[in-house]
Amino acid sequence: LPRRSGERRAPVRIIAGEWRGRKLTAPKGDATRPTADRTRETLFSMLTSRLGSFEALRVADLFAGSGALAFEALSRGAAEAALVETDAAARQVIQRNAAALGATIRLLSHSALRLPQAAVPFDLILADPPYAPGSGSAVVAAVQQAGWLAPGGWLAVETERGDRVEPASFELDSERDVGRARLTLLRRPA
């Protein structure tokens, strides 16, 4: 959801791990909507209770924006991160954030709704599509079609509160509303 006129964007910070407290730059304008700190904290708490650790995970961040979700996972020990973002200004911000943190990432300019076939699937996919009815379900379909989620892997989708995500062939683990967002966790059967 775009910010309201005159509404200031709060700084985006890494919540935990190696880069805890470090600020990230967010793209200017209303084209991106960084995940709020409270929502990100809830999401990563949900994931930690299921995963135990992020150590050695292969992570993808779809609709990456500032890259906050991927950088949070890397800060907590993920082995690698691929960030998918089509907006050129956002890609520049992601590259600056990666440089400031000393993070090695793979930045892809593909549409998150038309992903290329995965050579090696990911253990964790984080998706924060623009708030629009059905956007989360469209992400699930794209991830499934491209084979991006490894067996036993997790897909976390942020949508607007009340927007139900269709799990397709994945298992619905949980849904939680946080502020104006809904977090949906799905798992691919092992």
N, C-alpha and C positions, 0 to 999 in steps of 0.2 A: 504494500500500500504506500503510495507516495506520502511524503511528509506534508503536513498542513502548512499553508503559507506562513512564513515567519517562524516556523518551528525549527529549532536548532538541532543538529545531529550530534548526539553524544559521542565522545571519542570511543573508539573500539579498542579494547584491551584484551590481551591474552589472559585467561583466567587461572591456569595452573600449568605446572611443569617447568621445564628449563627456561622458558621465556615469560614466566608469570609476571604480570604487571606491565609488560612492554606494550606500547601503543602502536596501533596500525593506522595507516592512512586509509580513508574510505573514498571511493570515487565521488567527485562533486556532482551536484544535480540530483534529480529524482529518478534517474534511470536505474539505480540500484537501491536496495533497501537492506543494509547490513543487519544481520540477526542481532537482536538486542542482547546485551550481556546476560540479563536474567534468563532469557530463552535459551541462550547458548549454554549457560551454566546448568539449567535443567536438562537439556539434551545430553550433555556430557556426563552428568550424574546418572541418567538413565542408561547410557551406553556403558559406563564403568561398572555398574551393577551387573550387567550382562556379560561383558567382555573380560572383566577383571583388570586387564591391562591393554594398552595400545601398542606395547612393544612388538616390533617386527611386522606390524600390519601394513598392508598396501591399501592406501586410502585414495578415493576420488571425491572431489568437491565439484558438484554440478551447479551451474549458475553462480560461479565463485565470487563475483563482486570484488570485495577487498581481499578475499582469500582467508578470511577469519576462521572459518570452520576447518580448513586444511591446516592452517598454521597452529590452531589449537591442538589438533591431533598430532602434528609433528612435535610440538612442545611437550606432549605427553608420551612421546617415544615411538610414534609410528615410523616405520622404516622409509616409506616413500609416499609422495603425494602427487597426483595428477589433478590439475585444476582446469575445468572447462568453462570458458567465458568467451562470448562472441564480441562484446563491446571493447573497442580498441582502447578507450580511455581507462576502462577497468583493468584491462590486461597490463597497461603501463603501471597502474597503481599496484597490482599484484607483484610485478617485477621489482618495483621499489621496495615493497614490504619484504619480499624474499631477500633482497640485498641487505636491507637494514638488519634483518634477523640472522643473516648468514645461512639461510635455508636453501637447500637444493630442491627444486620442484620441476615438474614437467607441466608446461602451460599449453593447453590445446584450444584452438579457436573454433572447434566444431560446435554445432548446435547440440545442446544437451537433450534435445528431443529427436535428434537424428545422429546417434552415436555410431562411430565405426565399430566393426566387430572387434572384440577384445582378444588380443593375443594371449594375455594372461589376465584372468579376472581379478577383481578387487575383493578384499576382505570386508571393507567398510566403504559404503557410498553415502555421502552427505549431500542432500539436495534441498535447495532453498529457491524454488522457482518463483517468478512473479505471482503475486496473489491474484488468481483468477479461478473461477469455478472449473474444476476438473484438471487443474495444472499438476497436482500431485499424482493423479492417476495416469496422466500422460507421461510423466517421468518414469513411473513404474513400468509402463509398457515399453518405453525406449530402452531402459536398462535390461529388461528381460530379453527383448528382441536382439540386442547387441551382445548378450552374454557377458555383461560386465560384472555381475555379482557371482563370486565363488560359492561352491556348495558350503553351507554353514555360515555364509557371510550375512552381513547386516546392511539394510538400507534404511536410512533415517530421512524422512521427508517433512519439511516445514511448509504448511499451507495456512491459509486464513482460517481462523476459528470457525468451526462448523462445516468446513469443506472435507468431506470424507474421501479417503484415498482407497481406491479399489486395489486389493493386493495381487490380482492376477494369480500366478502360480506360487507366489510367495506366501508365507504364513504371517498373519497379523499378530504381532506380539503385544503391542499396546498403542493407545492413543491418549494424549494428554494435552489439555488446553492450558496455555500460558499467556496471559494477557490477551492480545488479539491474534495470537498464533495457535495453531494446532500442530503438535509433534506426533508423527506416526512412525513407529518402528516395525519393520518387516524383516523376516529372515528367510533366506533360501534354505529349504530342507537339505541336510547334509547328504 
